[in-house]
Amino acid sequence: MGWFILSQAFSILITIVRIGRLSEQEKDLEILVLRQQLVILQRKQEKPIKPNRAEKMMLAVLTAKLKEVTQRPAGHLRGRRM
C-alpha cells in the first residue's frame, strides 16, 4: 500500500511538471479529450468503478485544490453547469 501511494504521488508530480510546459490552448484541448474519453468509458461500463482508498484520497485533495483555485461550487466542477 505504501509503494502504491508513493507511485501515485510520483506520477502526479510528473504530470504537474508536464502540464506546466503546455500552453493554455493545449491544456484546454487535453481536458476536452479526457472528458470525452471519460464519457465513453462510463457508457461502456456495466457497473461503476470502485476506487481504492488512496485513489479516493488523491481525488479529494485535487478536488479541494481545484475548488480553492477556481472559486467555483462543486456543481460546476462536475460539469453540470458551464
mmCIF file of the N, C-alpha and C atoms, coordinates in Angstrom:
data_MODEL
# 
_entry.id   MODEL 
# 
loop_
_atom_site.group_PDB 
_atom_site.id 
_atom_site.type_symbol 
_atom_site.label_atom_id 
_atom_site.label_alt_id 
_atom_site.label_comp_id 
_atom_site.label_asym_id 
_atom_site.label_entity_id 
_atom_site.label_seq_id 
_atom_site.pdbx_PDB_ins_code 
_atom_site.Cartn_x 
_atom_site.Cartn_y 
_atom_site.Cartn_z 
_atom_site.occupancy 
_atom_site.B_iso_or_equiv 
_atom_site.pdbx_formal_charge 
_atom_site.auth_seq_id 
_atom_site.auth_comp_id 
_atom_site.auth_asym_id 
_atom_site.auth_atom_id 
_atom_site.pdbx_PDB_model_num 
ATOM 1   N N  . MET A 1 1  ? 0.826   -1.188 0.000   1.00 0.00 ? 1  MET A N  1 
ATOM 2   C CA . MET A 1 1  ? 0.000   0.000  0.000   1.00 0.00 ? 1  MET A CA 1 
ATOM 3   C C  . MET A 1 1  ? 0.872   1.254  0.000   1.00 0.00 ? 1  MET A C  1 
ATOM 4   N N  . GLY A 1 2  ? 1.958   1.215  0.761   1.00 0.00 ? 2  GLY A N  1 
ATOM 5   C CA . GLY A 1 2  ? 2.859   2.361  0.827   1.00 0.00 ? 2  GLY A CA 1 
ATOM 6   C C  . GLY A 1 2  ? 3.506   2.662  -0.512  1.00 0.00 ? 2  GLY A C  1 
ATOM 7   N N  . TRP A 1 3  ? 3.914   1.591  -1.219  1.00 0.00 ? 3  TRP A N  1 
ATOM 8   C CA . TRP A 1 3  ? 4.530   1.790  -2.536  1.00 0.00 ? 3  TRP A CA 1 
ATOM 9   C C  . TRP A 1 3  ? 3.520   2.330  -3.530  1.00 0.00 ? 3  TRP A C  1 
ATOM 10  N N  . PHE A 1 4  ? 2.275   1.894  -3.407  1.00 0.00 ? 4  PHE A N  1 
ATOM 11  C CA . PHE A 1 4  ? 1.230   2.373  -4.307  1.00 0.00 ? 4  PHE A CA 1 
ATOM 12  C C  . PHE A 1 4  ? 1.020   3.877  -4.129  1.00 0.00 ? 4  PHE A C  1 
ATOM 13  N N  . ILE A 1 5  ? 0.928   4.315  -2.898  1.00 0.00 ? 5  ILE A N  1 
ATOM 14  C CA . ILE A 1 5  ? 0.747   5.746  -2.618  1.00 0.00 ? 5  ILE A CA 1 
ATOM 15  C C  . ILE A 1 5  ? 1.939   6.544  -3.114  1.00 0.00 ? 5  ILE A C  1 
ATOM 16  N N  . LEU A 1 6  ? 3.138   6.028  -2.870  1.00 0.00 ? 6  LEU A N  1 
ATOM 17  C CA . LEU A 1 6  ? 4.346   6.702  -3.350  1.00 0.00 ? 6  LEU A CA 1 
ATOM 18  C C  . LEU A 1 6  ? 4.362   6.786  -4.873  1.00 0.00 ? 6  LEU A C  1 
ATOM 19  N N  . SER A 1 7  ? 3.977   5.699  -5.552  1.00 0.00 ? 7  SER A N  1 
ATOM 20  C CA . SER A 1 7  ? 3.966   5.724  -7.015  1.00 0.00 ? 7  SER A CA 1 
ATOM 21  C C  . SER A 1 7  ? 2.907   6.683  -7.540  1.00 0.00 ? 7  SER A C  1 
ATOM 22  N N  . GLN A 1 8  ? 1.749   6.751  -6.877  1.00 0.00 ? 8  GLN A N  1 
ATOM 23  C CA . GLN A 1 8  ? 0.706   7.691  -7.281  1.00 0.00 ? 8  GLN A CA 1 
ATOM 24  C C  . GLN A 1 8  ? 1.175   9.139  -7.118  1.00 0.00 ? 8  GLN A C  1 
ATOM 25  N N  . ALA A 1 9  ? 1.810   9.431  -5.995  1.00 0.00 ? 9  ALA A N  1 
ATOM 26  C CA . ALA A 1 9  ? 2.316   10.788 -5.741  1.00 0.00 ? 9  ALA A CA 1 
ATOM 27  C C  . ALA A 1 9  ? 3.381   11.157 -6.773  1.00 0.00 ? 9  ALA A C  1 
ATOM 28  N N  . PHE A 1 10 ? 4.267   10.225 -7.090  1.00 0.00 ? 10 PHE A N  1 
ATOM 29  C CA . PHE A 1 10 ? 5.310   10.480 -8.083  1.00 0.00 ? 10 PHE A CA 1 
ATOM 30  C C  . PHE A 1 10 ? 4.695   10.699 -9.464  1.00 0.00 ? 10 PHE A C  1 
ATOM 31  N N  . SER A 1 11 ? 3.688   9.904  -9.797  1.00 0.00 ? 11 SER A N  1 
ATOM 32  C CA . SER A 1 11 ? 3.009   10.048 -11.083 1.00 0.00 ? 11 SER A CA 1 
ATOM 33  C C  . SER A 1 11 ? 2.350   11.423 -11.200 1.00 0.00 ? 11 SER A C  1 
ATOM 34  N N  . ILE A 1 12 ? 1.719   11.877 -10.134 1.00 0.00 ? 12 ILE A N  1 
ATOM 35  C CA . ILE A 1 12 ? 1.078   13.191 -10.152 1.00 0.00 ? 12 ILE A CA 1 
ATOM 36  C C  . ILE A 1 12 ? 2.124   14.297 -10.262 1.00 0.00 ? 12 ILE A C  1 
ATOM 37  N N  . LEU A 1 13 ? 3.249   14.141 -9.593  1.00 0.00 ? 13 LEU A N  1 
ATOM 38  C CA . LEU A 1 13 ? 4.326   15.133 -9.684  1.00 0.00 ? 13 LEU A CA 1 
ATOM 39  C C  . LEU A 1 13 ? 4.839   15.255 -11.113 1.00 0.00 ? 13 LEU A C  1 
ATOM 40  N N  . ILE A 1 14 ? 5.043   14.130 -11.774 1.00 0.00 ? 14 ILE A N  1 
ATOM 41  C CA . ILE A 1 14 ? 5.498   14.149 -13.167 1.00 0.00 ? 14 ILE A CA 1 
ATOM 42  C C  . ILE A 1 14 ? 4.441   14.791 -14.057 1.00 0.00 ? 14 ILE A C  1 
ATOM 43  N N  . THR A 1 15 ? 3.182   14.498 -13.808 1.00 0.00 ? 15 THR A N  1 
ATOM 44  C CA . THR A 1 15 ? 2.097   15.086 -14.588 1.00 0.00 ? 15 THR A CA 1 
ATOM 45  C C  . THR A 1 15 ? 2.050   16.599 -14.401 1.00 0.00 ? 15 THR A C  1 
ATOM 46  N N  . ILE A 1 16 ? 2.235   17.064 -13.185 1.00 0.00 ? 16 ILE A N  1 
ATOM 47  C CA . ILE A 1 16 ? 2.230   18.506 -12.914 1.00 0.00 ? 16 ILE A CA 1 
ATOM 48  C C  . ILE A 1 16 ? 3.358   19.202 -13.678 1.00 0.00 ? 16 ILE A C  1 
ATOM 49  N N  . VAL A 1 17 ? 4.526   18.607 -13.691 1.00 0.00 ? 17 VAL A N  1 
ATOM 50  C CA . VAL A 1 17 ? 5.657   19.178 -14.429 1.00 0.00 ? 17 VAL A CA 1 
ATOM 51  C C  . VAL A 1 17 ? 5.344   19.211 -15.925 1.00 0.00 ? 17 VAL A C  1 
ATOM 52  N N  . ARG A 1 18 ? 4.788   18.110 -16.449 1.00 0.00 ? 18 ARG A N  1 
ATOM 53  C CA . ARG A 1 18 ? 4.460   18.039 -17.872 1.00 0.00 ? 18 ARG A CA 1 
ATOM 54  C C  . ARG A 1 18 ? 3.386   19.063 -18.239 1.00 0.00 ? 18 ARG A C  1 
ATOM 55  N N  . ILE A 1 19 ? 2.374   19.198 -17.407 1.00 0.00 ? 19 ILE A N  1 
ATOM 56  C CA . ILE A 1 19 ? 1.292   20.142 -17.681 1.00 0.00 ? 19 ILE A CA 1 
ATOM 57  C C  . ILE A 1 19 ? 1.806   21.585 -17.626 1.00 0.00 ? 19 ILE A C  1 
ATOM 58  N N  . GLY A 1 20 ? 2.758   21.852 -16.755 1.00 0.00 ? 20 GLY A N  1 
ATOM 59  C CA . GLY A 1 20 ? 3.320   23.195 -16.647 1.00 0.00 ? 20 GLY A CA 1 
ATOM 60  C C  . GLY A 1 20 ? 3.981   23.681 -17.919 1.00 0.00 ? 20 GLY A C  1 
ATOM 61  N N  . ARG A 1 21 ? 4.373   22.756 -18.766 1.00 0.00 ? 21 ARG A N  1 
ATOM 62  C CA . ARG A 1 21 ? 5.048   23.122 -20.023 1.00 0.00 ? 21 ARG A CA 1 
ATOM 63  C C  . ARG A 1 21 ? 4.076   23.314 -21.181 1.00 0.00 ? 21 ARG A C  1 
ATOM 64  N N  . LEU A 1 22 ? 2.796   23.021 -20.983 1.00 0.00 ? 22 LEU A N  1 
ATOM 65  C CA . LEU A 1 22 ? 1.815   23.144 -22.062 1.00 0.00 ? 22 LEU A CA 1 
ATOM 66  C C  . LEU A 1 22 ? 1.251   24.559 -22.130 1.00 0.00 ? 22 LEU A C  1 
ATOM 67  N N  . SER A 1 23 ? 0.854   24.969 -23.325 1.00 0.00 ? 23 SER A N  1 
ATOM 68  C CA . SER A 1 23 ? 0.192   26.264 -23.475 1.00 0.00 ? 23 SER A CA 1 
ATOM 69  C C  . SER A 1 23 ? -1.247  26.126 -22.987 1.00 0.00 ? 23 SER A C  1 
ATOM 70  N N  . GLU A 1 24 ? -1.914  27.247 -22.790 1.00 0.00 ? 24 GLU A N  1 
ATOM 71  C CA . GLU A 1 24 ? -3.302  27.231 -22.327 1.00 0.00 ? 24 GLU A CA 1 
ATOM 72  C C  . GLU A 1 24 ? -4.200  26.506 -23.320 1.00 0.00 ? 24 GLU A C  1 
ATOM 73  N N  . GLN A 1 25 ? -3.973  26.717 -24.615 1.00 0.00 ? 25 GLN A N  1 
ATOM 74  C CA . GLN A 1 25 ? -4.782  26.055 -25.631 1.00 0.00 ? 25 GLN A CA 1 
ATOM 75  C C  . GLN A 1 25 ? -4.565  24.538 -25.604 1.00 0.00 ? 25 GLN A C  1 
ATOM 76  N N  . GLU A 1 26 ? -3.323  24.104 -25.420 1.00 0.00 ? 26 GLU A N  1 
ATOM 77  C CA . GLU A 1 26 ? -3.040  22.670 -25.330 1.00 0.00 ? 26 GLU A CA 1 
ATOM 78  C C  . GLU A 1 26 ? -3.709  22.052 -24.100 1.00 0.00 ? 26 GLU A C  1 
ATOM 79  N N  . LYS A 1 27 ? -3.698  22.794 -22.984 1.00 0.00 ? 27 LYS A N  1 
ATOM 80  C CA . LYS A 1 27 ? -4.360  22.305 -21.767 1.00 0.00 ? 27 LYS A CA 1 
ATOM 81  C C  . LYS A 1 27 ? -5.863  22.166 -21.985 1.00 0.00 ? 27 LYS A C  1 
ATOM 82  N N  . ASP A 1 28 ? -6.470  23.169 -22.611 1.00 0.00 ? 28 ASP A N  1 
ATOM 83  C CA . ASP A 1 28 ? -7.908  23.127 -22.877 1.00 0.00 ? 28 ASP A CA 1 
ATOM 84  C C  . ASP A 1 28 ? -8.266  21.943 -23.774 1.00 0.00 ? 28 ASP A C  1 
ATOM 85  N N  . LEU A 1 29 ? -7.468  21.721 -24.819 1.00 0.00 ? 29 LEU A N  1 
ATOM 86  C CA . LEU A 1 29 ? -7.728  20.599 -25.724 1.00 0.00 ? 29 LEU A CA 1 
ATOM 87  C C  . LEU A 1 29 ? -7.562  19.261 -25.012 1.00 0.00 ? 29 LEU A C  1 
ATOM 88  N N  . GLU A 1 30 ? -6.562  19.151 -24.159 1.00 0.00 ? 30 GLU A N  1 
ATOM 89  C CA . GLU A 1 30 ? -6.353  17.910 -23.429 1.00 0.00 ? 30 GLU A CA 1 
ATOM 90  C C  . GLU A 1 30 ? -7.527  17.631 -22.482 1.00 0.00 ? 30 GLU A C  1 
ATOM 91  N N  . ILE A 1 31 ? -8.028  18.663 -21.829 1.00 0.00 ? 31 ILE A N  1 
ATOM 92  C CA . ILE A 1 31 ? -9.184  18.493 -20.949 1.00 0.00 ? 31 ILE A CA 1 
ATOM 93  C C  . ILE A 1 31 ? -10.396 18.023 -21.740 1.00 0.00 ? 31 ILE A C  1 
ATOM 94  N N  . LEU A 1 32 ? -10.620 18.601 -22.902 1.00 0.00 ? 32 LEU A N  1 
ATOM 95  C CA . LEU A 1 32 ? -11.750 18.177 -23.733 1.00 0.00 ? 32 LEU A CA 1 
ATOM 96  C C  . LEU A 1 32 ? -11.617 16.723 -24.163 1.00 0.00 ? 32 LEU A C  1 
ATOM 97  N N  . VAL A 1 33 ? -10.414 16.324 -24.561 1.00 0.00 ? 33 VAL A N  1 
ATOM 98  C CA . VAL A 1 33 ? -10.180 14.931 -24.959 1.00 0.00 ? 33 VAL A CA 1 
ATOM 99  C C  . VAL A 1 33 ? -10.410 13.998 -23.778 1.00 0.00 ? 33 VAL A C  1 
ATOM 100 N N  . LEU A 1 34 ? -9.884  14.345 -22.618 1.00 0.00 ? 34 LEU A N  1 
ATOM 101 C CA . LEU A 1 34 ? -10.057 13.498 -21.440 1.00 0.00 ? 34 LEU A CA 1 
ATOM 102 C C  . LEU A 1 34 ? -11.517 13.388 -21.021 1.00 0.00 ? 34 LEU A C  1 
ATOM 103 N N  . ARG A 1 35 ? -12.257 14.485 -21.095 1.00 0.00 ? 35 ARG A N  1 
ATOM 104 C CA . ARG A 1 35 ? -13.683 14.436 -20.768 1.00 0.00 ? 35 ARG A CA 1 
ATOM 105 C C  . ARG A 1 35 ? -14.435 13.512 -21.723 1.00 0.00 ? 35 ARG A C  1 
ATOM 106 N N  . GLN A 1 36 ? -14.095 13.596 -23.010 1.00 0.00 ? 36 GLN A N  1 
ATOM 107 C CA . GLN A 1 36 ? -14.759 12.741 -23.991 1.00 0.00 ? 36 GLN A CA 1 
ATOM 108 C C  . GLN A 1 36 ? -14.418 11.272 -23.741 1.00 0.00 ? 36 GLN A C  1 
ATOM 109 N N  . GLN A 1 37 ? -13.163 10.990 -23.412 1.00 0.00 ? 37 GLN A N  1 
ATOM 110 C CA . GLN A 1 37 ? -12.766 9.620  -23.097 1.00 0.00 ? 37 GLN A CA 1 
ATOM 111 C C  . GLN A 1 37 ? -13.515 9.108  -21.874 1.00 0.00 ? 37 GLN A C  1 
ATOM 112 N N  . LEU A 1 38 ? -13.693 9.955  -20.881 1.00 0.00 ? 38 LEU A N  1 
ATOM 113 C CA . LEU A 1 38 ? -14.413 9.571  -19.672 1.00 0.00 ? 38 LEU A CA 1 
ATOM 114 C C  . LEU A 1 38 ? -15.871 9.250  -19.971 1.00 0.00 ? 38 LEU A C  1 
ATOM 115 N N  . VAL A 1 39 ? -16.515 10.054 -20.813 1.00 0.00 ? 39 VAL A N  1 
ATOM 116 C CA . VAL A 1 39 ? -17.897 9.802  -21.198 1.00 0.00 ? 39 VAL A CA 1 
ATOM 117 C C  . VAL A 1 39 ? -18.012 8.448  -21.893 1.00 0.00 ? 39 VAL A C  1 
ATOM 118 N N  . ILE A 1 40 ? -17.083 8.156  -22.779 1.00 0.00 ? 40 ILE A N  1 
ATOM 119 C CA . ILE A 1 40 ? -17.098 6.878  -23.493 1.00 0.00 ? 40 ILE A CA 1 
ATOM 120 C C  . ILE A 1 40 ? -16.906 5.717  -22.525 1.00 0.00 ? 40 ILE A C  1 
ATOM 121 N N  . LEU A 1 41 ? -15.954 5.829  -21.617 1.00 0.00 ? 41 LEU A N  1 
ATOM 122 C CA . LEU A 1 41 ? -15.711 4.762  -20.651 1.00 0.00 ? 41 LEU A CA 1 
ATOM 123 C C  . LEU A 1 41 ? -16.906 4.541  -19.726 1.00 0.00 ? 41 LEU A C  1 
ATOM 124 N N  . GLN A 1 42 ? -17.518 5.625  -19.275 1.00 0.00 ? 42 GLN A N  1 
ATOM 125 C CA . GLN A 1 42 ? -18.683 5.497  -18.399 1.00 0.00 ? 42 GLN A CA 1 
ATOM 126 C C  . GLN A 1 42 ? -19.835 4.809  -19.119 1.00 0.00 ? 42 GLN A C  1 
ATOM 127 N N  . ARG A 1 43 ? -19.995 5.094  -20.395 1.00 0.00 ? 43 ARG A N  1 
ATOM 128 C CA . ARG A 1 43 ? -21.070 4.482  -21.162 1.00 0.00 ? 43 ARG A CA 1 
ATOM 129 C C  . ARG A 1 43 ? -20.818 2.982  -21.363 1.00 0.00 ? 43 ARG A C  1 
ATOM 130 N N  . LYS A 1 44 ? -19.551 2.581  -21.481 1.00 0.00 ? 44 LYS A N  1 
ATOM 131 C CA . LYS A 1 44 ? -19.194 1.183  -21.740 1.00 0.00 ? 44 LYS A CA 1 
ATOM 132 C C  . LYS A 1 44 ? -19.186 0.330  -20.471 1.00 0.00 ? 44 LYS A C  1 
ATOM 133 N N  . GLN A 1 45 ? -19.076 0.941  -19.308 1.00 0.00 ? 45 GLN A N  1 
ATOM 134 C CA . GLN A 1 45 ? -19.002 0.194  -18.053 1.00 0.00 ? 45 GLN A CA 1 
ATOM 135 C C  . GLN A 1 45 ? -20.369 -0.368 -17.683 1.00 0.00 ? 45 GLN A C  1 
ATOM 136 N N  . GLU A 1 46 ? -20.384 -1.629 -17.278 1.00 0.00 ? 46 GLU A N  1 
ATOM 137 C CA . GLU A 1 46 ? -21.629 -2.243 -16.824 1.00 0.00 ? 46 GLU A CA 1 
ATOM 138 C C  . GLU A 1 46 ? -21.926 -1.874 -15.373 1.00 0.00 ? 46 GLU A C  1 
ATOM 139 N N  . LYS A 1 47 ? -20.885 -1.742 -14.573 1.00 0.00 ? 47 LYS A N  1 
ATOM 140 C CA . LYS A 1 47 ? -21.068 -1.368 -13.176 1.00 0.00 ? 47 LYS A CA 1 
ATOM 141 C C  . LYS A 1 47 ? -20.065 -0.260 -12.842 1.00 0.00 ? 47 LYS A C  1 
ATOM 142 N N  . PRO A 1 48 ? -20.364 0.570  -11.859 1.00 0.00 ? 48 PRO A N  1 
ATOM 143 C CA . PRO A 1 48 ? -19.462 1.675  -11.517 1.00 0.00 ? 48 PRO A CA 1 
ATOM 144 C C  . PRO A 1 48 ? -18.104 1.177  -11.020 1.00 0.00 ? 48 PRO A C  1 
ATOM 145 N N  . ILE A 1 49 ? -17.078 1.945  -11.303 1.00 0.00 ? 49 ILE A N  1 
ATOM 146 C CA . ILE A 1 49 ? -15.732 1.622  -10.846 1.00 0.00 ? 49 ILE A CA 1 
ATOM 147 C C  . ILE A 1 49 ? -15.615 2.016  -9.380  1.00 0.00 ? 49 ILE A C  1 
ATOM 148 N N  . LYS A 1 50 ? -15.006 1.163  -8.582  1.00 0.00 ? 50 LYS A N  1 
ATOM 149 C CA . LYS A 1 50 ? -14.813 1.434  -7.157  1.00 0.00 ? 50 LYS A CA 1 
ATOM 150 C C  . LYS A 1 50 ? -13.349 1.789  -6.909  1.00 0.00 ? 50 LYS A C  1 
ATOM 151 N N  . PRO A 1 51 ? -13.047 3.078  -6.740  1.00 0.00 ? 51 PRO A N  1 
ATOM 152 C CA . PRO A 1 51 ? -11.653 3.457  -6.458  1.00 0.00 ? 51 PRO A CA 1 
ATOM 153 C C  . PRO A 1 51 ? -11.237 2.995  -5.067  1.00 0.00 ? 51 PRO A C  1 
ATOM 154 N N  . ASN A 1 52 ? -9.930  2.717  -4.914  1.00 0.00 ? 52 ASN A N  1 
ATOM 155 C CA . ASN A 1 52 ? -9.447  2.311  -3.590  1.00 0.00 ? 52 ASN A CA 1 
ATOM 156 C C  . ASN A 1 52 ? -9.231  3.554  -2.723  1.00 0.00 ? 52 ASN A C  1 
ATOM 157 N N  . ARG A 1 53 ? -8.798  3.335  -1.487  1.00 0.00 ? 53 ARG A N  1 
ATOM 158 C CA . ARG A 1 53 ? -8.666  4.450  -0.523  1.00 0.00 ? 53 ARG A CA 1 
ATOM 159 C C  . ARG A 1 53 ? -7.669  5.512  -0.990  1.00 0.00 ? 53 ARG A C  1 
ATOM 160 N N  . ALA A 1 54 ? -6.538  5.068  -1.527  1.00 0.00 ? 54 ALA A N  1 
ATOM 161 C CA . ALA A 1 54 ? -5.514  6.022  -1.973  1.00 0.00 ? 54 ALA A CA 1 
ATOM 162 C C  . ALA A 1 54 ? -6.036  6.871  -3.127  1.00 0.00 ? 54 ALA A C  1 
ATOM 163 N N  . GLU A 1 55 ? -6.746  6.250  -4.056  1.00 0.00 ? 55 GLU A N  1 
ATOM 164 C CA . GLU A 1 55 ? -7.305  6.992  -5.186  1.00 0.00 ? 55 GLU A CA 1 
ATOM 165 C C  . GLU A 1 55 ? -8.379  7.977  -4.726  1.00 0.00 ? 55 GLU A C  1 
ATOM 166 N N  . LYS A 1 56 ? -9.206  7.558  -3.769  1.00 0.00 ? 56 LYS A N  1 
ATOM 167 C CA . LYS A 1 56 ? -10.222 8.461  -3.221  1.00 0.00 ? 56 LYS A CA 1 
ATOM 168 C C  . LYS A 1 56 ? -9.577  9.656  -2.535  1.00 0.00 ? 56 LYS A C  1 
ATOM 169 N N  . MET A 1 57 ? -8.517  9.395  -1.778  1.00 0.00 ? 57 MET A N  1 
ATOM 170 C CA . MET A 1 57 ? -7.820  10.471 -1.078  1.00 0.00 ? 57 MET A CA 1 
ATOM 171 C C  . MET A 1 57 ? -7.223  11.459 -2.085  1.00 0.00 ? 57 MET A C  1 
ATOM 172 N N  . MET A 1 58 ? -6.581  10.936 -3.127  1.00 0.00 ? 58 MET A N  1 
ATOM 173 C CA . MET A 1 58 ? -5.962  11.800 -4.128  1.00 0.00 ? 58 MET A CA 1 
ATOM 174 C C  . MET A 1 58 ? -7.028  12.631 -4.838  1.00 0.00 ? 58 MET A C  1 
ATOM 175 N N  . LEU A 1 59 ? -8.163  12.026 -5.174  1.00 0.00 ? 59 LEU A N  1 
ATOM 176 C CA . LEU A 1 59 ? -9.249  12.776 -5.807  1.00 0.00 ? 59 LEU A CA 1 
ATOM 177 C C  . LEU A 1 59 ? -9.800  13.854 -4.883  1.00 0.00 ? 59 LEU A C  1 
ATOM 178 N N  . ALA A 1 60 ? -9.933  13.548 -3.615  1.00 0.00 ? 60 ALA A N  1 
ATOM 179 C CA . ALA A 1 60 ? -10.439 14.531 -2.656  1.00 0.00 ? 60 ALA A CA 1 
ATOM 180 C C  . ALA A 1 60 ? -9.494  15.723 -2.531  1.00 0.00 ? 60 ALA A C  1 
ATOM 181 N N  . VAL A 1 61 ? -8.207  15.445 -2.440  1.00 0.00 ? 61 VAL A N  1 
ATOM 182 C CA . VAL A 1 61 ? -7.214  16.519 -2.315  1.00 0.00 ? 61 VAL A CA 1 
ATOM 183 C C  . VAL A 1 61 ? -7.203  17.386 -3.573  1.00 0.00 ? 61 VAL A C  1 
ATOM 184 N N  . LEU A 1 62 ? -7.191  16.747 -4.749  1.00 0.00 ? 62 LEU A N  1 
ATOM 185 C CA . LEU A 1 62 ? -7.167  17.505 -6.001  1.00 0.00 ? 62 LEU A CA 1 
ATOM 186 C C  . LEU A 1 62 ? -8.455  18.302 -6.208  1.00 0.00 ? 62 LEU A C  1 
ATOM 187 N N  . THR A 1 63 ? -9.593  17.734 -5.832  1.00 0.00 ? 63 THR A N  1 
ATOM 188 C CA . THR A 1 63 ? -10.865 18.445 -5.960  1.00 0.00 ? 63 THR A CA 1 
ATOM 189 C C  . THR A 1 63 ? -10.920 19.654 -5.029  1.00 0.00 ? 63 THR A C  1 
ATOM 190 N N  . ALA A 1 64 ? -10.447 19.483 -3.809  1.00 0.00 ? 64 ALA A N  1 
ATOM 191 C CA . ALA A 1 64 ? -10.421 20.610 -2.869  1.00 0.00 ? 64 ALA A CA 1 
ATOM 192 C C  . ALA A 1 64 ? -9.521  21.728 -3.394  1.00 0.00 ? 64 ALA A C  1 
ATOM 193 N N  . LYS A 1 65 ? -8.384  21.362 -3.944  1.00 0.00 ? 65 LYS A N  1 
ATOM 194 C CA . LYS A 1 65 ? -7.465  22.363 -4.500  1.00 0.00 ? 65 LYS A CA 1 
ATOM 195 C C  . LYS A 1 65 ? -8.096  23.065 -5.704  1.00 0.00 ? 65 LYS A C  1 
ATOM 196 N N  . LEU A 1 66 ? -8.774  22.282 -6.559  1.00 0.00 ? 66 LEU A N  1 
ATOM 197 C CA . LEU A 1 66 ? -9.427  22.863 -7.730  1.00 0.00 ? 66 LEU A CA 1 
ATOM 198 C C  . LEU A 1 66 ? -10.530 23.830 -7.316  1.00 0.00 ? 66 LEU A C  1 
ATOM 199 N N  . LYS A 1 67 ? -11.327 23.459 -6.317  1.00 0.00 ? 67 LYS A N  1 
ATOM 200 C CA . LYS A 1 67 ? -12.377 24.354 -5.826  1.00 0.00 ? 67 LYS A CA 1 
ATOM 201 C C  . LYS A 1 67 ? -11.776 25.639 -5.271  1.00 0.00 ? 67 LYS A C  1 
ATOM 202 N N  . GLU A 1 68 ? -10.666 25.515 -4.567  1.00 0.00 ? 68 GLU A N  1 
ATOM 203 C CA . GLU A 1 68 ? -9.999  26.683 -3.988  1.00 0.00 ? 68 GLU A CA 1 
ATOM 204 C C  . GLU A 1 68 ? -9.462  27.605 -5.078  1.00 0.00 ? 68 GLU A C  1 
ATOM 205 N N  . VAL A 1 69 ? -8.859  27.032 -6.089  1.00 0.00 ? 69 VAL A N  1 
ATOM 206 C CA . VAL A 1 69 ? -8.240  27.828 -7.156  1.00 0.00 ? 69 VAL A CA 1 
ATOM 207 C C  . VAL A 1 69 ? -9.293  28.482 -8.041  1.00 0.00 ? 69 VAL A C  1 
ATOM 208 N N  . THR A 1 70 ? -10.350 27.740 -8.379  1.00 0.00 ? 70 THR A N  1 
ATOM 209 C CA . THR A 1 70 ? -11.341 28.266 -9.312  1.00 0.00 ? 70 THR A CA 1 
ATOM 210 C C  . THR A 1 70 ? -12.422 29.092 -8.650  1.00 0.00 ? 70 THR A C  1 
ATOM 211 N N  . GLN A 1 71 ? -12.581 28.960 -7.317  1.00 0.00 ? 71 GLN A N  1 
ATOM 212 C CA . GLN A 1 71 ? -13.635 29.675 -6.598  1.00 0.00 ? 71 GLN A CA 1 
ATOM 213 C C  . GLN A 1 71 ? -15.012 29.323 -7.157  1.00 0.00 ? 71 GLN A C  1 
ATOM 214 N N  . ARG A 1 72 ? -15.192 28.061 -7.580  1.00 0.00 ? 72 ARG A N  1 
ATOM 215 C CA . ARG A 1 72 ? -16.456 27.613 -8.159  1.00 0.00 ? 72 ARG A CA 1 
ATOM 216 C C  . ARG A 1 72 ? -17.086 26.558 -7.257  1.00 0.00 ? 72 ARG A C  1 
ATOM 217 N N  . PRO A 1 73 ? -18.423 26.489 -7.222  1.00 0.00 ? 73 PRO A N  1 
ATOM 218 C CA . PRO A 1 73 ? -19.092 25.465 -6.422  1.00 0.00 ? 73 PRO A CA 1 
ATOM 219 C C  . PRO A 1 73 ? -18.894 24.070 -7.020  1.00 0.00 ? 73 PRO A C  1 
ATOM 220 N N  . ALA A 1 74 ? -19.170 23.050 -6.227  1.00 0.00 ? 74 ALA A N  1 
ATOM 221 C CA . ALA A 1 74 ? -18.953 21.668 -6.645  1.00 0.00 ? 74 ALA A CA 1 
ATOM 222 C C  . ALA A 1 74 ? -19.759 21.311 -7.885  1.00 0.00 ? 74 ALA A C  1 
ATOM 223 N N  . GLY A 1 75 ? -20.949 21.859 -8.048  1.00 0.00 ? 75 GLY A N  1 
ATOM 224 C CA . GLY A 1 75 ? -21.762 21.582 -9.232  1.00 0.00 ? 75 GLY A CA 1 
ATOM 225 C C  . GLY A 1 75 ? -21.067 21.963 -10.520 1.00 0.00 ? 75 GLY A C  1 
ATOM 226 N N  . HIS A 1 76 ? -20.310 23.021 -10.485 1.00 0.00 ? 76 HIS A N  1 
ATOM 227 C CA . HIS A 1 76 ? -19.551 23.454 -11.659 1.00 0.00 ? 76 HIS A CA 1 
ATOM 228 C C  . HIS A 1 76 ? -18.406 22.497 -11.943 1.00 0.00 ? 76 HIS A C  1 
ATOM 229 N N  . LEU A 1 77 ? -17.810 21.954 -10.906 1.00 0.00 ? 77 LEU A N  1 
ATOM 230 C CA . LEU A 1 77 ? -16.691 21.044 -11.091 1.00 0.00 ? 77 LEU A CA 1 
ATOM 231 C C  . LEU A 1 77 ? -17.150 19.722 -11.710 1.00 0.00 ? 77 LEU A C  1 
ATOM 232 N N  . ARG A 1 78 ? -18.377 19.342 -11.479 1.00 0.00 ? 78 ARG A N  1 
ATOM 233 C CA . ARG A 1 78 ? -18.903 18.099 -12.044 1.00 0.00 ? 78 ARG A CA 1 
ATOM 234 C C  . ARG A 1 78 ? -19.291 18.268 -13.497 1.00 0.00 ? 78 ARG A C  1 
ATOM 235 N N  . GLY A 1 79 ? -19.248 19.479 -14.014 1.00 0.00 ? 79 GLY A N  1 
ATOM 236 C CA . GLY A 1 79 ? -19.576 19.710 -15.412 1.00 0.00 ? 79 GLY A CA 1 
ATOM 237 C C  . GLY A 1 79 ? -21.078 19.908 -15.662 1.00 0.00 ? 79 GLY A C  1 
ATOM 238 N N  . ARG A 1 80 ? -21.848 20.062 -14.602 1.00 0.00 ? 80 ARG A N  1 
ATOM 239 C CA . ARG A 1 80 ? -23.291 20.239 -14.767 1.00 0.00 ? 80 ARG A CA 1 
ATOM 240 C C  . ARG A 1 80 ? -23.637 21.629 -15.276 1.00 0.00 ? 80 ARG A C  1 
ATOM 241 N N  . ARG A 1 81 ? -22.895 22.608 -14.811 1.00 0.00 ? 81 ARG A N  1 
ATOM 242 C CA . ARG A 1 81 ? -23.172 23.996 -15.210 1.00 0.00 ? 81 ARG A CA 1 
ATOM 243 C C  . ARG A 1 81 ? -21.890 24.591 -15.762 1.00 0.00 ? 81 ARG A C  1 
ATOM 244 N N  . MET A 1 82 ? -21.933 24.972 -17.002 1.00 0.00 ? 82 MET A N  1 
ATOM 245 C CA . MET A 1 82 ? -20.726 25.570 -17.593 1.00 0.00 ? 82 MET A CA 1 
ATOM 246 C C  . MET A 1 82 ? -21.034 26.930 -18.130 1.00 0.00 ? 82 MET A C  1 
# 
